[in-house]
């Protein structure tokens, strides 16, 4: 596998993230995981529905924020790199990804 391919490309489906990006993504996911465990606890404790729904809404917001962050990083690195390498299919893939996210 070429060095360029190791970084990011649609053929390999692999990306090496820098430490800051990696830590940020993992931190966000850990927080979301904790929120989900909290909601499970609320269900197990027979908490009031509106309270649970409020927490689920916060989880959805956190996931949306995660997606926006990951998508921005993807555009700035993978998509730009693919376009510079002449792979204009990256734009079609990006459009498809955005459509999926906006459902």
Number of C-alpha atoms within 10 A of each C-alpha: 6 6 7 12 15 13 16 20 19 15 7 11 10 13 16 11 14 8 9 8 14 11 12 14 16 12 12 15 15 12 13 19 13 13 17 16 12 15 20 13 13 16 13 9 9 10 12 10 11 9 12 18 12 12 17 16 12 15 19 13 13 17 15 13 13 18 14 13 14 15 18 13 14 16 15 11 16 20 24 16 18 19 13 10 11 10 14 13 13 19 15 10 13 15 12 11 12 12 10 9 12 6 5
